[in-house]
Amino acid sequence: MSALDLEALRATHADLDVHVSASPTSDPDSPEARMRVPGDHARTLLERLRGEADAPSVRLLDLTVVDRLDASPAGFEVIYRLGSRVGEFAYRVHGFIQDSADDNPSIGSVSALWPSALWLEREAFDLFGIGFRGHPELRPLLLGADLGADADLNGAPLRKSAGQDQLSSGAGP
Amino acid sequence: MSQTPRPDQNDSLSSRLGFPETTLEIGPTHPAIRRVMTPVGGTTSFIVALDDDRITNLEVDIGLGHRGFEKQAESGSWDDALPYVSRLGWVSGLHAEIAYCLAAESLAEIGLPDRAIWTRMLVGELARVSDHYSRLGAAMAAIGLRDAENVANAGEDLASEALVAATGGGHLAGFSCFGGIRRALPEHFLEGWSKQRSLIDDELTRFGSVATSNPTCTRRLSGVAPLVPEDALAWSVTGIALRASGISADVRKDRPYLAYGALEFDLPVGEQGDNLDRMLVVIEEIRQSLGMIDQCHKILSSLGSGEVCVSGEIIIPEGEAVATVESSTGELAFFVVSDGVGLPRRIRCRAPSFFHAQVLPTVMVGARLDDLLPTVALMHLVSAECDR
């Protein structure tokens, strides 16, 4: 694939309830395909996008979370940025985890698809309290035991509900 | 009479002596320390298990900074985050600044004045020259080649001098702002560039004679910590380390931002992906960057004085944007989400050093302890970038 064919992406992944749109980037010649998908289907979609297992054509560039607990529908977006080897095309997959009463959000781990997800998922677990099902070693990456257990931070400092005054009371940049 | 069996000579000395395997923790040091005790300072810690001086296991701990950079950035207005952004790297914060501004400008759909575009590229390449020299200096310090270290440090100082002359503040200049740059390059920089450039170039030639053509140096780096292309891609490695592994990928070529599409430059690539290849790629990239600065300088001289930043208030509307740049360390990106209410919903930095720290055990297990710090230097691992 040399260019982005949104129609083809829609048709190929129609069974996964994917919503595909084009997203502008700083380089107008190489747009990104933005794909919204229910969290439970995210891993299947990512596995398909990754390509052949022995010769993956797509790299995982980044993984992060956006807290949308105050929006409607409420939940977390887990965002995967993928790119081809030398950047001819790029995907941005938004896996949406619907808010539930037990506050135990989780999504399937992609660490078996890309080893670089090992740390990225640990970071998201650490800072947002998102679980990654199937991750071989889901333990905190950045926060030590004292910070991770801080009740004011609720164990997830990058959530919007976590206090900001506690974070700024420490050493400056 | 039976003879005591001789120990197997293939066993390590420590196992023949019955000594247990050793575990060492190297670092962390103070965030501002770079080369007093180790060639790499800052808030990264390496927990190393050793059998003799061979590394049998390695854990890299990046969770010691705690500046809370992303949280801080999300708790102020969009431009409040700029000073935090430029502190993401001690030598090339200018690249992070450019990436963050590009992301915000893409949301606000602002077009930049030509002078701002070419000036951002010029100072970005100058920061790269300085950063690359600093990496060479750190690597040479780590292998104990003091004369080569001094030459690299001299190159870094000359490039930093030029950067101070250009921006007024060196690496933490706060130079880019939404819609352009804060001030035009001063006359004395534009007039003095060709002289300064030849001094920077001279150090590169000198470095070649004391390092590249010095067998002591090449033997210490050759074959050390090789990264095969498949692993480099699987672990999302970018920058010098990726190109040294033989993959010709660079954001400036593949997805040109600013006006990189109009610049002429080559991408050096390695073959073995070892420390020697990384050093050779760094050296050639300094040369290429100097050529790019010359081209920007020529264009800027012809543009003359005029507008360097768009005027008027900049409102960041609702939306999402990604901006990626090739920083000195690798592919650095900002993903930003706005609700259009003044406070950012999400500011996420994709820091290349994060991935270089993660892949380190893959290349270092089996290598000698002595080779850890030169590898950290040449892989471009900057602790400050790993902060969240």
Chai-1 contact restraints between the chains, C-beta under 6 A:
chainA,res_idxA,chainB,res_idxB,connection_type,confidence,min_distance_angstrom,max_distance_angstrom,comment,restraint_id
A,T25,B,V322,contact,1.0,0.0,6.0,A-B,restraint_1
A,S26,B,L102,contact,1.0,0.0,6.0,A-B,restraint_2
A,S26,B,S106,contact,1.0,0.0,6.0,A-B,restraint_3
A,S26,B,Y257,contact,1.0,0.0,6.0,A-B,restraint_4
A,S26,B,A323,contact,1.0,0.0,6.0,A-B,restraint_5
A,D27,B,R255,contact,1.0,0.0,6.0,A-B,restraint_6
A,D27,B,Y257,contact,1.0,0.0,6.0,A-B,restraint_7
A,S30,B,R255,contact,1.0,0.0,6.0,A-B,restraint_8
A,R59,B,L233,contact,1.0,0.0,6.0,A-B,restraint_9
A,R59,B,S236,contact,1.0,0.0,6.0,A-B,restraint_10
A,L60,B,S236,contact,1.0,0.0,6.0,A-B,restraint_11
A,D62,B,R350,contact,1.0,0.0,6.0,A-B,restraint_12
A,T64,B,R348,contact,1.0,0.0,6.0,A-B,restraint_13
A,V66,B,V337,contact,1.0,0.0,6.0,A-B,restraint_14
A,V66,B,R346,contact,1.0,0.0,6.0,A-B,restraint_15
A,V86,B,A249,contact,1.0,0.0,6.0,A-B,restraint_16
A,V86,B,D254,contact,1.0,0.0,6.0,A-B,restraint_17
A,G87,B,D254,contact,1.0,0.0,6.0,A-B,restraint_18
A,G87,B,R255,contact,1.0,0.0,6.0,A-B,restraint_19
A,P115,B,A234,contact,1.0,0.0,6.0,A-B,restraint_20
A,P115,B,W235,contact,1.0,0.0,6.0,A-B,restraint_21
A,S116,B,W235,contact,1.0,0.0,6.0,A-B,restraint_22
A,S116,B,S236,contact,1.0,0.0,6.0,A-B,restraint_23
A,S116,B,F355,contact,1.0,0.0,6.0,A-B,restraint_24
A,W119,B,Q358,contact,1.0,0.0,6.0,A-B,restraint_25
A,L141,B,G63,contact,1.0,0.0,6.0,A-B,restraint_26
A,L142,B,G63,contact,1.0,0.0,6.0,A-B,restraint_27
A,L142,B,R388,contact,1.0,0.0,6.0,A-B,restraint_28
A,Q164,B,S75,contact,1.0,0.0,6.0,A-B,restraint_29
A,L167,B,G68,contact,1.0,0.0,6.0,A-B,restraint_30
A,L167,B,K71,contact,1.0,0.0,6.0,A-B,restraint_31
A,P173,B,R67,contact,1.0,0.0,6.0,A-B,restraint_32
A,P173,B,Y84,contact,1.0,0.0,6.0,A-B,restraint_33
A,P173,B,R87,contact,1.0,0.0,6.0,A-B,restraint_34
